[in-house]
Every structure is written in structure tokens, then in C-alpha cells.
């Protein structure tokens, strides 16, 4: 869990949920992080289903990031 839910990735999820940035570049600026690292974090979070990337083609490809929940709840059975 700690591998894909680092403090920076949780911060990224919160920022997308609260501020709905219009691009990965804008998100990186809001977070004060490098765009390449933010892009990698988005790919990881997307692979585990915690963020959705919607692409709207209108001359130039725009990416809308979606975090469509308020809480992550996890149950672990051993």
C-alpha cells in the first residue's frame, strides 16, 4: 500500500479533487513539483484505479483528471 499511496500521491489526489486542475502542467505547478514526476504518479494512481484521466480532443489534446470520491476506505483481512 505504501508503495502507491505515498504522502505526495495523497496530496496529488486531494489537489485534483479540490482544485480540478485543467492539465497535468497546472497540477504540477499547484503542487510545486516537476511535471514528469507528477505524470508518473498519475500513471501509477490510474493503474490502481484511484484517478481517472479523460482526454478531450479539441484541436490540441487536453487531459482532465478526475478523482470522483471523497474518501478511500480499505479493509484488510488476514
C-alpha positions in Angstrom: 0.0 0.0 0.0 2.7 2.4 1.0 4.3 1.8 -2.5 1.5 3.6 -4.3 -0.1 5.7 -1.6 2.9 7.9 -0.6 2.2 11.3 1.1 2.9 13.1 -2.2 0.4 10.9 -4.1 -2.2 11.5 -1.5 -1.5 15.2 -1.8 -1.9 14.9 -5.5 -5.3 13.2 -5.2 -6.5 15.9 -2.8 -5.4 18.6 -5.1 -7.2 17.1 -8.1 -10.3 16.6 -6.0 -10.4 20.1 -4.5 -9.0 22.3 -7.3 -9.8 20.3 -10.5 -6.7 21.5 -12.5 -7.2 21.7 -16.3 -3.9 20.0 -17.1 -1.1 18.0 -15.7 1.1 21.1 -16.1 -1.3 23.1 -14.0 -1.4 20.3 -11.4 2.4 20.2 -11.2 2.5 24.0 -10.7 -0.1 23.8 -7.9 1.9 21.0 -6.2 5.3 22.8 -6.8 6.6 19.6 -8.4 8.2 18.6 -11.7 5.7 17.7 -14.4 7.5 14.5 -15.3 7.2 13.2 -11.7 3.6 14.2 -11.5 2.9 12.4 -14.7 4.5 9.2 -13.4 2.4 9.4 -10.2 -0.7 9.9 -12.2 0.1 6.7 -14.2 0.6 4.7 -11.0 -2.6 6.0 -9.4 -4.5 5.4 -12.7 -3.3 1.8 -12.8 -4.7 1.1 -9.3 -8.0 2.9 -10.1 -7.6 5.9 -7.8 -7.6 8.6 -10.6 -9.2 8.8 -14.0 -7.7 10.6 -16.9 -10.2 11.8 -19.5 -8.9 13.0 -22.9 -10.9 15.6 -24.8 -9.7 16.3 -28.3 -10.3 19.8 -29.5 -7.6 20.7 -31.9 -5.0 20.0 -29.1 -5.2 17.1 -26.7 -6.4 18.2 -23.3 -6.4 16.0 -20.3 -8.9 16.3 -17.5 -8.1 14.5 -14.3 -10.9 13.1 -12.2 -11.0 12.0 -8.5 -14.6 11.1 -8.1 -14.8 10.2 -4.5 -14.3 11.8 -1.1 -12.8 9.0 0.9 -10.6 5.9 0.4 -11.6 3.1 2.8 -9.6 -0.1 3.0 -10.3 -3.4 4.7 -7.5 -5.9 5.1 -8.3 -9.4 6.1 -5.6 -11.7 7.2 
